[in-house]
Amino acid sequence: MRKKKWARPARVLLWLAVCLASMLTVTLGVPALLVKRDAPASATDDAAQLRGAAFAQNGQGPLVPVFLSKRQTTEQIPLETYVEGVVAAEMPIEFAPEALKAQALASRTYIVRRILEGDASNVPVSGALVTDTVAHQVFVTEDELRERWGAAAYTANMAKLRKAVAETKDRILLYDGKPINATFFSTSNGYTENSEDYWPDHIPYLRSVPSPWDAKLSPRFKETTTISYKTVLQQLGVSAISSSTSKATGIEVLEWSAGHRIKSIMIGGKTFTGRDVREKLGLPSSQFTWAWKGTTQLEFTTYGYGHGVGLSQWGANGMAQEGRSAEDIVKYYYTGIQLGKASDFIAAK
């Protein structure tokens, strides 16, 4: 924030300093302030502290400071325990073991990369590296799993989960010798997406590949969402949409992505990306068709669920069911990667 160059009497400056200190005391006392930290924390002392916490071995490996949103507390969780909680939260336990292992590889890589970068972006409190929400990777505790699975299934499910994670222990995904940004999502539309077709950056290992398994297996492959015409106008910020094919007033796809999703679309005379429309209207995917229901509603039919970049979880399960290994799966969805060891990067100092 820039300082205004106003001359102030010393007494006034002292009064302002006292007020500011009081405000900071009150502000810092609020535990759930939603402070969005978009920039990586690598340039701050906090980043060094976060990396230090991870490097501090406790007999169970590196520790991950996780902000547990329901409890509003930060807990230091051993790396492999954290990976177990993420795999259980992000992928159905009914999935084939090799799919669970592929998820473990991706999830471990994700957190190791954040540890190395000291990246605490989108964490609402100081001292945590990630939350347990979709802002990062969803994480659940063992107590939550007991409640979710029930006593009868808990023992068998935990054994399956721990075996999958243990069989990938310390292994991460690398490109050019560095941990990758191991993005993943639920269900493809039949293809994954190039990174630059959804996000700004071209990332060489996040390339579009066919993913035919999703259509056969995923319950989220095809969905229909009905939205009122008024809501569509409000969310997209346009004044009118006609049912004609006119670019000036109707809806027309201008460009498709390599992943067969909408890259650019004209709606009511305004140009959007497919991602814009998906996020503004809350659609499951950026591949969609539309139809009018009378004059008051629009019906959107979507294919796939999620951003589409990286590993498709239902696709991974389909590959696993065909006998492909976890290594086969991750090397298919992340182009040109190799497997390495987390301990090469975050071993005890």
Order of alpha helices (4+ residues) and beta strands (2+ residues): alpha-alpha-beta-beta-alpha-alpha-beta-alpha-alpha-beta-beta-beta-alpha-beta-alpha-beta-beta-beta-alpha-beta-beta-beta-alpha-alpha-beta-alpha
